[in-house]
Amino acid sequence: MIDLTAQTTFRLPFQAATVIELASLETAATQLQGIDAPALVLAGGSNWIQLDPTFLGTVIRPRLMHCHAEIVQDEVRLRVGAGVLWHQLVMDTLASGWYGLENLALIPGWVGAAPIQNIGAYGVELSSVCTAVLAWDFVTPAAGHVDQRRLCVCLSRFPVQARFHPILHS
């Protein structure tokens, strides 16, 4: 068993049989192929409480740290790895003079968890600035984009439907 107690905010006892650390998009598909249930995604661990301290399945830790910017006319498009700290992303965009995320500052967690939570503050929700999410579909299994038209519908379904997990990038 692998001890993950230190990876959660509350520091309650938590162990898993297997842990997969996703560090690159190039190897993610290979690492995620053939994972047997049960599996769960543990990002930053803020507010994570595992009632049973022993998890016999696979814990997936998205450690994808990329951040690529594309400027098209007056718009900035970001591709951000699921392992990037959300607040740091907001601070980096502000330092670059790119505005739009500032109301979402100080929200704890990683970028990959943001679509699941549809984070929001002061009149701004993630779904209003996020146009697509590259998620892992555990049914097919393959990576696929969830575009803006489906994003709001999927965001409300993420917590109860374990099919898609935005563990790659948003």
WOBELDA-V440616 format. One line per field, one symbol per residue. ss: DSSP state (~ for helix, > for strand, _ for the rest). Layout:
ss = ???
//
This chain:
ss = _>>_~~~_______>>>>>>>>__~~~~~~~~______>>>____________>>>>>>>>>____>>>>>>__>>>>>>>___>~~~~~~~~~~______~~~_____>~~~~~~~__>>__>>~~~___>>>>>>____>>>>>>~~~~~~~~~~~_____>>>>>>_
//
